[in-house]
Amino acid sequence: MIVLNGYAFGQALVAVLKTMDTPTREGLLDAWGKVDNVTNDALLPGLKLDSGPDGRLIHSYRLTTWVGSTWKVTGDVIDAYQLGLLKK
């Protein structure tokens, strides 16, 4: 899982770097705050990256269970905004 997490972050960072206006710290933070509807190969199907005021890129989750030698997805996508856990 650590390798997959690093790969997912790397893909997110590449998406942000591609949208930067200027190659500065401020440009990076500005681009990070504008991530919208970005796909990522490490996410489950149907999940996309969107930035929020808290700086997080992932606001939707799906429950999974380890079954033998693989993960089994259970239930629907859980959206933290729709549940009122985060505010836009």
C-alpha positions as CSV (number, residue, x, y, z in Angstrom):
1,M,0.0,0.0,0.0
2,I,2.9,2.4,0.7
3,V,4.0,2.1,-3.0
4,L,0.5,2.7,-4.3
5,N,0.1,5.7,-2.0
6,G,3.3,7.2,-3.3
7,Y,2.3,6.5,-6.9
8,A,-1.1,8.2,-6.3
9,F,0.5,11.2,-4.8
10,G,3.0,11.4,-7.7
11,Q,0.2,11.4,-10.2
12,A,-1.7,14.1,-8.3
13,L,1.5,16.2,-8.1
14,V,2.1,15.9,-11.9
15,A,-1.5,17.0,-12.5
16,V,-0.9,20.0,-10.3
17,L,2.5,20.9,-11.8
18,K,0.9,20.8,-15.3
19,T,-1.6,23.5,-14.3
20,M,0.9,25.9,-12.6
21,D,1.0,29.4,-14.0
22,T,4.4,30.1,-12.4
23,P,7.1,27.7,-11.0
24,T,7.0,29.2,-7.5
25,R,5.8,28.0,-4.1
26,E,2.8,30.4,-4.5
27,G,2.1,29.0,-8.0
28,L,2.2,25.4,-6.6
29,L,-0.2,26.3,-3.8
30,D,-2.5,28.1,-6.1
31,A,-2.6,25.2,-8.6
32,W,-3.1,22.7,-5.7
33,G,-6.2,24.7,-4.7
34,K,-7.7,24.5,-8.2
35,V,-7.6,20.8,-8.8
36,D,-10.9,19.8,-10.2
37,N,-12.3,16.5,-11.4
38,V,-8.8,14.9,-12.0
39,T,-8.6,11.1,-12.5
40,N,-5.9,9.1,-10.8
41,D,-5.0,5.5,-11.7
42,A,-4.6,4.6,-8.0
43,L,-8.2,5.5,-7.1
44,L,-11.1,3.2,-7.2
45,P,-13.4,3.6,-10.3
46,G,-15.7,6.5,-10.0
47,L,-13.5,8.5,-7.7
48,K,-11.7,11.7,-8.8
49,L,-9.5,14.4,-7.2
50,D,-11.0,17.8,-6.3
51,S,-9.3,20.3,-4.1
52,G,-11.2,21.9,-1.2
53,P,-10.6,24.8,1.2
54,D,-8.8,22.4,3.5
55,G,-6.2,21.5,0.9
56,R,-7.4,17.9,0.7
57,L,-7.8,16.3,-2.7
58,I,-9.8,13.3,-1.8
59,H,-13.3,13.9,-0.3
60,S,-15.0,10.7,-1.5
61,Y,-14.4,7.2,-0.2
62,R,-15.5,3.6,-0.7
63,L,-15.3,0.9,2.0
64,T,-13.2,-2.1,1.2
65,T,-12.6,-5.4,2.9
66,W,-9.5,-7.6,2.6
67,V,-10.7,-11.0,1.5
68,G,-8.0,-13.7,1.2
69,S,-5.6,-12.2,-1.3
70,T,-7.5,-9.1,-2.6
71,W,-9.6,-6.2,-1.7
72,K,-13.4,-6.3,-2.1
73,V,-15.2,-3.1,-2.6
74,T,-18.4,-2.8,-0.6
75,G,-21.2,-0.2,-0.7
76,D,-21.5,3.1,-2.6
77,V,-19.2,6.1,-2.8
78,I,-19.3,8.1,0.5
79,D,-19.0,11.8,-0.1
80,A,-17.7,13.8,3.0
81,Y,-19.4,17.0,1.7
82,Q,-22.8,15.3,1.3
83,L,-22.5,13.9,4.8
84,G,-21.7,17.3,6.2
85,L,-18.3,16.2,7.4
86,L,-16.5,18.9,5.4
87,K,-17.7,22.3,4.3
88,K,-16.9,23.9,0.9
